Amino acid sequence: MKRERLQHNFSEWFSGILRSADIMETRYPVKGLFVWLPHGLKLRNSVFAIMRGLLEQSGHQEVLFPQLIPENIFRKEAEHIRGFEGQVYWVTHGGRDKLDVKLALRPTSETSIYPMFALWIRSHADLPIKIYQIVNIFRYETKMTKPMIRLREVTTFKEAHTAHAKSEEAEAQVLEAVNIYKRFFDELGVPYVVTKRPPWDTFAGAKYSIAFDTLAPDGRALQIGTVHNLEQNFARVYGLKYEALGGKQHYVYQTCYGVSERVIAAVMMAHGDDVGLCLPPHIAPIQVVIVPIPFKDREVPVEQIATAIKNELAAAGLRVHLDERDLRPGNKFYYWERRGVPLRLEVGPEDVKKEQVTAVRRDTGEKQAIPRGVLKTKVKQLLEGVTGDLRERAWNLFHASIKEAPDTETIKRVIQKRGGIVRAPWCGGKACGEALKEQTGWDLLGEEFDGRAPAGACPICSKRAKVSVLIARTY
């Protein structure tokens, strides 16, 4: 797989593949809003089916809250609102009538969900609450918008919200959320680092925030998931109390965590190549495409055999498509390669004669003949191989893009040369963190959440490092 184009002109590659792979239409006449196309929507649904499964397995229940939030409720949590003040869309009229209370299009749902928590929570028996929803959110993004990455309407926002009786239960929930996300991204083959965000980059209203970041082929970091410990900050504002066994009232402890359609972009980035998409089989809308190659001068039932193979594989539970269009085989090959279909099966007269199928892997281009008698078994083995190889390749590229740097000059030199993530020692102090960001010109992702013990001295104050900090250019 060649990735030179992704690395040298990622933006052009990404924009081109959205249309040519039938992922997203970018020409909608409102800035920052885009249309999901059929192939892209199927991919999106497959990806978030994995997330739904992980959440349901861990005791979360799906809900669906209204999109509109009354201004008086929205403004209750002042710190939270300061974090979103410049991003909120407001509904001020219903038809020609001016509304008595302005309504916010949700930028996130804490302020709509937690007043309902206050109605649902009465005693310790009502806890814990663990809910999630997958919804649209709106943020008036003033920077340059980019499909899936920086939007004004995020069409796929998974947010989970929990409430607990004790602080340690909320801490445990943070760890559970981190593990859910690790399993999710591992399943997608998307590599990541996990960091505790610096205090100045913490979610508004949270005690602390944990974030997952991956790398785009151009060397920039992309945040793909966040987990927040809200402690009792929102509970005190919205009156979320429960009655303990002794009859005393206590505020609950809360967490929330989210991922968005950036996850789809991350999948495209992690596995794509110069040709186009290259999708892991378990999330690919089409796992196997069959291309019949008939010859007019040879009376061989190629089409009938291809149809039989399609039915056989579909009965085995595979998502398979038979391309019967009147196009040259080479055109069909390129069409499906662009869309990332993991495996192509070619059926020509010689294949029929030898009772075999020619299989071609999308990730490597490797060809091999498969006897019809073992087709189902061999196809599944090949797809498993594609899954494992894509994951391994993505992680190898990712690890190669993380470099050690003991001082600010080295940090600048490394990132300017190749991008990626730099690991540096840090005393953990806010002043040094801000100076590190200012002197290097890059963003602090935060301290490694579960990283190794740091070595060396803080490049700003020269004191012994307490943590390792990750630094990168970001989207």
VENQUIVEN-V81462 format. One record per residue. OMEGA is omega as a letter, one per 20 degrees, with the letter a starting at -180 (999 if undefined). Layout:
OMEGA, OMEGA
//
This chain:
r, a, a, a, r, a, a, r, a, a, r, r, a, a, a, a, r, r, a, r, r, a, a, r, a, a, r, a, r, a, r, r, a, a, r, r, a, a, r, a, r, r, r, a, r, a, a, r, r, r, r, a, a, r, r, r, a, r, r, r, a, r, r, a, r, a, a, a, r, a, a, r, a, a, a, a, a, a, r, a, r, r, a, a, a, a, a, r, a, r, a, a, r, a, r, a, r, a, r, r, r, a, r, r, a, r, r, a, r, a, r, a, a, r, r, r, a, r, a, a, r, a, r, a, r, a, i, r, r, a, r, r, r, a, r, r, a, r, a, a, a, r, r, a, r, a, r, a, r, a, r, r, r, a, a, a, r, r, r, a, a, r, a, a, a, r, a, r, r, r, r, r, r, r, r, r, r, r, r, a, r, r, a, a, r, r, a, a, r, r, a, r, r, a, r, a, r, a, a, r, r, r, a, a, a, r, r, a, r, a, r, r, r, r, r, a, r, r, r, r, r, r, a, r, r, r, a, r, a, a, r, a, r, a, a, a, a, r, a, a, r, r, r, a, a, r, a, r, r, r, r, r, a, r, r, a, a, r, a, r, r, r, r, r, a, r, r, a, a, a, a, r, a, r, a, r, r, a, r, a, a, r, a, r, r, a, a, r, r, r, r, a, a, r, a, a, r, a, r, a, a, a, r, r, r, r, r, r, r, a, r, a, r, r, r, r, r, r, a, a, r, a, a, a, r, r, r, r, a, r, r, a, a, r, a, r, r, a, r, r, a, a, r, r, r, a, r, a, r, r, r, a, a, a, a, r, r, a, r, r, r, a, a, a, a, r, r, r, r, r, a, a, a, a, a, a, a, r, r, r, r, r, r, r, r, a, a, a, r, r, a, a, a, a, r, r, a, a, r, a, r, a, r, r, a, a, a, a, r, r, a, a, a, a, r, a, a, a, a, a, r, r, a, r, a, r, a, a, a, a, r, r, r, r, r, r, a, a, r, a, a, a, r, r, r, r, a, a, a, a, a, r, a, r, r, a, r, a, r, a, r, r, r, a, r, a, r, r, r, a, a, r, a, r, 999
//
